[in-house]
Amino acid sequence: MNPTRNSALARTLRSGPMRLKCLIGLGGALLALGAAGQLVADPDWTESEAGPPPSFNKERLIAIEMPRYLSSRVAIDPATLSVSTDGVVRYVVVISNASGSINALHEGIRCATEEVKTYARYAPSGRWTSIAEPAWQSMTGPLPSKHALALARQGLCDGHIVPAGSVPAIVERLTHPYPAQPR
């Protein structure tokens, strides 16, 4: 390398405005790498036991904003929310239609990978039916779960992480939504 050229580069980097620009660029690159690292599946990750579906109460439901073209109403009972040590947010979502029929799902969302899993279904008869082999599904893939994606974006996830403060923070975000940020 040319020593004269290196010293000119060193002087440029020592100058205030250029140094600040370099530091900002480096910081941005490091943040991007850190965020990308959260999307990489942890090969050692194991899901904790989901347990039986918690009981829900129609009187406590928090409505979830859904696209206008969907006629069903979607809500979540905040008392059913839990965040396990594996980073999965579990809940019961209640879906009702215009005729008043109610269905509910016991689900889990893994914010780090943008996936949802349904553990059990609640029928209008009042009985839960466990899913024989529940599997993680992409919330953004070819057959996305519209309500799970809405739940994730409206409070269950903060990007690819569970909100700090967990359940109380999630309930606060669901009950006092802030304007949606572009993704």
C-alpha positions, 0 to 999 in steps of 0.5 A: 500500500502507498504510505502517503495514501494511508496517511491521507485516509487516516487524516480524513477519518480523524476529521470530525464530520467524516469520523461521525459518518463512519461511526454511524455507518459502522453502527448501522451495519452492526445493528443490521447484523444483530437483527439478522442474527435474531432471524437465524434459527437457533439449532439448540432451541427447544419448545417448552410444553404448551400445556392445556388451553387456558379458559377464556372469558368473552367479557374480557376480550380485546378486539384485534384490528383486522383487514376490512375484507374479513367479516369475522371479528377477532379478539384475545383474552388477556388473561390467557396470555403467557410468555414462556422461557423459550420465547413463545407467546401463547394465548387464546384467540376468539373468532366470532362471525356475524351470526354470533358463532364463536370459535377459539384457538389456543396458539403460540407465536414465536416472534424470532421466526415469525411462526405460529402454532395452533395447539387446540381448537374450541368448538361452539359445543364448548369443548377443546380438541387438541391438534394431534401434531401441531406444527409451526407455520409461517405467518407470512408464507403462502398460506398466512394466518391473518389473525396471528400476523395481526396479533404479532404486529399489534402487540405480541411481538416487537419486531422479532422479539417479545416486548420487554416486560412481557405480558403487561407490556403486551396487554398495554400495546393491545389496549393502547395501540400506537400508529403502525410503523412501516415494515 
